Amino acid sequence: MQEPVSAILLIQQALTPVFLIVGIGTLLNSLTSRLARIVDRVRWFDLPEAANYQHKRVKELKALSRRMKWANWSINLLCGAAVLVCINIFLLVIQGYFATVITGWIVGSFIATLALLALGLICFFIEVSIATSSLRVSESLIEDE
């Protein structure tokens, strides 16, 4: 059995993953903003002003539905990653304070965190790809210089 880690070293070790939580939080902020814009656009089609654009409705709603699905998956995976970072910090504190060896659990939770983070970013990439592929700028809107 190892001896307990000093409180300062323990806080330093546990502080490092907190920066990962901050990064994940920033990504979640961006994703929730994108999801809110998708929801607003879907609701726009229910407004009377949208009646003139009914020919675009089905195609765009399908794209918005796909985007909503991928954004939701990304948010769920990133939230899972943030929870695993919290568990990782908890395990680091337990290991340091009680002088137990649970390095395998710590490494496992960190690898799982990175896997969820990577999957969440892949879903985010897919959502952005759908958004950019479904948006076509009309040539008449582009001015020649």
BAVEXLUM-252357 format. One record per residue (C-alpha): x, y, z; residue in one letter. Coordinates in steps of 0.1 Angstrom, whole numbers, plus 5000, padded with zeros to 4 digits. Layout:
N
XYZA
...
END
This chain:
145
500050005000M
501350354991Q
501450645015E
498850925011P
499651204987V
499951555001S
496851774998A
498552014974I
499751744950L
496351584952L
494651904942I
497151954914Q
496451614900Q
492651654903A
492752004888L
494251894854T
491051714843P
488952014852V
490352194821F
488851904801L
485551974816I
485852344806V
486552244770G
483652004769I
481452274784G
482452514757T
481552244730L
478252184747L
477452554747N
478152574710S
476052264703L
473052374724T
473152704705S
473152514672R
470352294684L
468252604694A
468752744659R
467552414643I
464452414665V
463752784657D
464052704620R
461652404623V
459152634641R
459452894614W
457852654589F
454652674611D
454353044608L
452053204582P
454953384564E
456453044556A
453452954533A
455353094503N
458152844509Y
456252524511Q
458052384481H
461252384501K
459652254533R
459951874529V
463651884518K
464752134545E
462751964573L
464451634565K
467851804567A
466851974599L
465651644614S
468951474606R
470851774620R
468751764652M
469451384656K
473251424652W
473351734675A
471451544701N
473751244699W
476751484702S
475351654733I
474551324750N
478051184743L
479751504755L
477651504786C
478751144792G
482351244788A
481951534813A
480451294838V
483351054833L
485851334839V
484051404872C
484351034881I
487951044871N
488651334894I
486751154922F
488950844917L
492151054917L
491151204950V
490150864965I
493450714954Q
495451004968G
493551045001Y
493050685011F
496450564997A
494850294976T
495950174942V
493050214917I
495250324887T
493450084864G
490050244872W
491550584867I
493050504833V
489950314823G
487650614831S
490050854812F
490150624781I
486250604782A
486150984785T
488351024754L
486250774735A
483050954743L
484651294735L
485851164701A
482451014693L
480751344703G
483051534681L
482351294652I
478651354656C
479251734657F
481251704625F
478451514608I
475851774620E
477952054606V
478451864574S
474751824570I
474152194577A
476752304551T
475552054524S
471952144528S
472652514524L
473152634489R
473753004482V
471953124451S
474153274424E
471853574423S
472853664459L
476553664451I
477653994436E
480454004410D
483054254416E
END
